Amino acid sequence: MTIAVLTRFSTLYAGHCLTRNSAHNIPWVGRHTSQTAGILSSSTKVLSRHVSGTPSSASAAPTTWVDRLPPKIRPYLNLIRIDKPIGTLLMFYPCAWSITMASYALEAPLTTPLTYLSLFGLGAVVMRGAGCTINDMWDKNLDKAVERTQSRPLAKGVISQRQALVFLAGQLSVGLGVLLQLNWYSILLGASSMSLVTVYPLMKRVTYWPQVVLGLTFNWGALLGWSAVAGAVDWSVCLPLYAGGVCWTLVYDTIYAHQDKTDDVNAGIYSTALLFGEQTRPILGALSASSISLIGLAGVLNAHGVPFYLGLGLGAAQLARVLWKTDLESRPSCWQGFVGCGWSGFWIWTGALADYALLISGLT
């Protein structure tokens, strides 16, 4: 109420003074009176912010939990997108599908999936972060041309390429430490994926299909998870699982790419979002159906039961919901759709987990 009175008073006072100045035709008085009114108005706004508790732009609250951490480590955490766990989850889910399905096939004790899910969870955090670092090192100049990525640490110059390279070496060392906990077959299989991790950022410069390369990279865990549990890949199950994961990646990353399609054209960046254009929704519908069908085929070949297919059905429903609701012309909507696709991966894993739980409990 005090603020309203002050605001009203300043407005009336300014109007009164301006009226008097006009009547007496004294221009310089009018100028100073106008300035006084502006100052009073600004003062009431400042007072209003303090009374209401709304911070000014200079003292704005941190936008994420990372901004509350010591300044020296913030750029590195922002570099690996630690505050956006969806990327890590999208890399982890194919690993989780494969580990759980292999444990089901081998009727492995509970300690087996728990051990490997923990290792692969840590590996997903580390290697997703390493992938972000490699991507940003390649894309430093491109990121400056895209509104959404201009604030990334390398694009802003907050950290140097050399600092990023040293940080990357540390990330890869931790990743190697995780990989060395697996059998030799899996170590060699895991190491072979590094070529895909390295070349992915280049693909957006030369082809409209960089999402395919991302899919091949992010779903490598569908092969690696099985070999970690079983000692070797069962290709009859893992190939359709892997292919289904690649189709799933094409769906969520095409939605993601729609966020930047205007800037991408100007920056010379290629993507399936630009390639599919107005046909994006029906094409993603076909890719979603392919993904669910291929993962379902993997389930059939692995002799899964009803719980697996219930989870798969929920995953399919979630993808349909995302495609129905996402506005491909809205950046916030595209982000929500991208995150929503992650839930489909979660439901698929839930189905596999339920099937495995029934098996080891002796209820099937």
N, C-alpha and C positions, 0 to 999 in steps of 0.2 A: 504493500500500500504506500509506503514511504517513497518507493521508486516512482510509482505512478504520479504522486503529487509533485515530486521534483521535476519529472518530465513535463507534466502539464504546465508547471510554473515557468520553466525555461522557454516553452513554446509561446505562452501568452506574453512573457516579458519581451521576447524577440519581436513578436508581432506588434506590440505596443510601440517599441522603439522605432521599428521600421516605418510605422504609420506616422509618427511624429517627425521623423527625418524627411519623409516624403513631403509632408505638409510645409516644412520650413525650407525644403530644397537645399539641404546641406549634404552633398555627396560623401565627403570624407567621414562624416559622422555615421552615415548609413553603412559604409564599409566596415568601420570598427564595431558598430553594433551587430552587424551580421557575423563578424568573427567571434564576438562575445557569445552570441547565440549558439554558434557552432561549438565553441569550447564547453558551454554549459551542457549542450546535448551530448557531447562526447563524454563529459564527466559523469552524466547520469548513466550512460551505457557501461562505463567502467565500474561505477558503483553497483549497477545492477548485476554485473558478472560476479563481483565479490560477494554480494548478498546471496545470490542464487547458487553460488558454488561452481558456476561454469567457468573453466579455465580459459585464459586467453591463448592465442595460437603459440605464443612464446613459451608457455608453460603447459602445453597440451599433454594429456595423459599418454603413456606409452601405448602404442597400437597393438603390440603383442608382448608375450612374456619375455621374449628375447631382449626387448628394449629396457628391461629392468636389470639386466645383467651388466657386469663390468664392461666399459666401452672397448677394451682391447680385444675381447673375444666375440663381440657382437658380429663384426663383419664375417667371421668364419662360420658362425652359426647361420647367418643369413645366406651365406654362400651355399650351404648344403640344405637350405629350406627346412631346417629342423622344426620350425613352427608350422609346417604344412605336412603332416604325417601321411596324407593320402598317397603321395608318391611312394613312400616306403611300403605301405599296405598293398599297393598295386603290384609291387615287385614280390612281396611276401606271399600273397595268396596262391599263385601257381606252385610255389615251393610247398605250401601247406597242403594243397590238393594232393600233390604227388606223394609226399611223406605219409599222409594219412591213408591214401589208397594202397601204397606199398605195404604199410603196416597191416592193413586189412587183408591183403592177398597172402601175406606170410603168417598171419595170425600172431604178429609180434607182441611181446608184453608191453604194457603201458609205458614203461621206462624208455622204450625205443622211440616212439613218436615224440615224447616229451623232450628227450635229449636233442633230437634233430630239429624240432620246431624251435627250441631255444637257440641253437647254433645258427639256424637259418634266419631267425628273427634278428639276431645281432648282425649277421651278414647283410641282410636287407637294408638295415639302417646305414651301415658303413658303405656298402657299394652303391646305394642310391645317392648318398652324399658325394661319393667319388665321381659318379656319373654327372652330377650337377656341377662339380668343380671342372671336370673336363669340358662339359658343354659350355660353361661360361668363359673358360679360357679361349675356346675356339670362337665364341660368339661375342666377345667383348665389344667389337665395333657395331655388330648388328643389333645388339641389345640397346645401344644408344639411340637407335632409330625407331624403336618400338616403345610406345608409351608405357605399357605394363612392365617392361623389363629395364627401364632406364634407371631405376633405383637399385639395381643389383650391385653388389660391392665392387666387382671388377669394372663394370660400366661406369660407375661413379668415380672410380679411381681411389676408393677407400683403401683397397689393398692392391699390390702390384702383381704382375704376372709371376715374378720370382717367388713372392710370398705364397701365391696360390700353388705354385709348383711344389714348394717344400711341404705345404699342407697336404697336397695330393699324395706325396710320397708317404706321409704318415698314415693317411687313410688306407692306401693300398697295402701298407705293411700290416695294419690291423686286419684287413680283409684276407691277406695271405695267412695270417695266424689262424683265422677261423677255418679257412679252406684246408689247412694242414691237419685239422682234427678229423678229416674224413679219410676214407680209403683211397689208395693210389688211383684207381679207376676214376673216382670222383674228382680227385685233385687235378688230373689231366683234363677231364671234361670241363671242370670249372674254369681252369686257366685258358681253355680254348675260347671262352666267351669274351675275353678281353679285346679281341680284334673288333667285335661288334660294338662294345662300349666306346672304343676309340673313334670308330668311323661314323657312328650315328650323327654327331653334330654336323658332319660335312654333307650329309645326304640332303638336308633342307636347301642346300645351295645348288644341287644338280638334278633333283628329281621331285616330282609331286608326291612320291610315296615314301617319305621319311618315316611315316608311321609304321610301315612294314618292318623296317630295320629296328625301330623301337620295340615292336612286338617280338621280334626274334630275340632281342636282348632281354627284355623284361620277363619273358616267359621261359628263360633258360632253366629256371628252377623246376619246371615241370619234368625236365630230364634229370637234373642233378639231385633233386629230392629222392627220386626213386633209387638212383644208383647209390646214394648215401645209405639208405636202409637195406637194400638188397645186394649191394656189391657190384651190380651192373644194371643197365637200363633194360627194361622189358619194352622193346620198341613197339610191339603190337598194341600196348596200352598207352604208352607215353607219346607216340607220334600223334594220334588223334587228340590227346589231351593238350599237347603243345600247339597243334594247329588251331584248336578251339581257343586257346589263350591268345594266340596271335590275332584271331578275328575279334576277340573281345578288346584287345588293345587298340585295334583300328577304330572301334566304336568310340571308346572313351577319349582317345587322343585326337580324333577328328573333331569331337565336340570341344575339346580343349583348344584346338587350333582356331576354331571359329571366334575365339576371343580377340585374336590379333589379325584377322584377315585383311583389314584395311591397311594397317601398318605393314603387314607382310608384303603386300603388293608394292608399296613404295620402297621397301627395303630389299626387294629381290629375293624374298624367302618363299619357298614352295611348300605346299602341304596338301593333304587330301581334302581339307576344308575348301581350298580354292579350286581343286580339281572337281570335286563333286558339286559344288555350287548349289543351285536350286534343287538338285536331286539328292542332297545329303540325307534327308530323312528316309526315303525309301531304300537307299543304298545301305544305310546303317541298320535299317530293319532287316535286310537280307543278311548282313554280316552278323547281327545278333542271333538270328535263327541258325546260321551256320555254326556260330560259337556254341550255342546250347546243344545242337545236334552232335557236334564232334565230341564235346565233353560227355554227352550222354552215351555215345558210342564207346568211349573209353570205359565208362561205367559198366556197360554190357559186357565188354571183353574182360573186365576184371570181376565179373560175377557179383556185382553189387545188388543190394536188396532195396526194398521200398524207401527207407529213409534217405538214401542217396538221391533218388529221383524226386522226392518231396523237396529237398534242398535245391535241386536243379530247377524245379518248377518255380520256386520262390525267386531264384536268380533270374529266370526268364521273365517273370512278372515285373521284377524291378527294372530290368532293361526296357521292357515295354513302357513302363511308367515314365522312365527318363525320356524316352524318345517322344512320348506323347506331350509331356509338359515343358520340355526345354525350348525356349525361344532362342533360336540360333543367331538372332540379331542383337541379343542382349548379353553383354559381358557377364553380369552377375548370374544370369540364368544359365549360361554356358558353364560357369564355374560350379554351380549347384548340380548341373547334370553330370559333369565330370566326377564330382565327389559321389553322386548317386550311383554311378556305375561301379564304384568300389564296393557298394553294398551287395551287388549281384555276386561278386567274387566271394564275399563273406558267406552268403547263403549257400552257395555251392559247397564251400568248405564245411559249413555246419551239417549239411546232409551227409557228407563223407564221414565226419566225426561221429554222427549219430549211428551210422551203420557200423562203424568200428566199435563203438561203445557197446552196442547190442551183441556184437560178436564175442568180445572178450568177457562180457558179463554172463555168457552162456544162455542168453535168452533167445538165440536164433538157432 
